Amino acid sequence: MAVRAGLDYAEGECVISMDTDLQHTPELINEVVEQCEGGYDNKQWAKFRK
């Protein structure tokens, strides 16, 4: 519910939401911004165990 409230309040062309467990490192934000600027509407990460 809090994430949805944040997204509803957010302004701008690109909104990035990340968990705080660092499963995905903050360094990946640049990749997401580049893809947003390249026309992608949605970027999702998934981590799978082998």
C-alpha positions in Angstrom: 0.0 0.0 0.0 2.9 2.4 0.8 4.5 1.7 -2.6 1.3 2.4 -4.4 0.9 5.7 -2.5 4.4 6.7 -3.4 3.8 5.9 -7.1 0.5 7.9 -7.0 2.4 10.9 -5.5 5.5 10.7 -7.8 6.0 13.1 -10.6 8.3 12.8 -13.6 8.9 10.5 -16.6 10.6 7.7 -14.8 9.8 6.3 -11.3 12.1 3.7 -9.8 11.1 1.5 -6.8 13.6 -0.8 -5.2 13.5 -3.0 -2.1 15.9 -2.2 0.7 17.3 -5.7 0.9 19.9 -4.8 -1.8 19.0 -7.9 -3.8 19.3 -5.6 -6.7 22.2 -3.1 -6.3 21.6 0.7 -6.6 24.2 0.6 -9.4 21.4 -0.8 -11.6 19.5 2.5 -11.5 21.6 3.8 -14.3 20.5 0.9 -16.5 16.9 1.5 -15.7 17.1 5.2 -16.5 18.8 4.5 -19.8 16.0 2.0 -20.7 13.4 4.6 -19.7 15.0 7.2 -21.9 15.1 4.6 -24.7 11.4 4.2 -24.7 10.7 1.3 -22.3 7.6 1.7 -20.2 8.3 -1.0 -17.7 11.4 -2.7 -16.3 11.2 -5.5 -13.8 13.9 -7.6 -12.2 13.6 -11.1 -11.1 16.1 -13.3 -9.3 15.9 -17.0 -9.6 17.7 -19.6 -7.6 19.5 -22.3 -9.5 
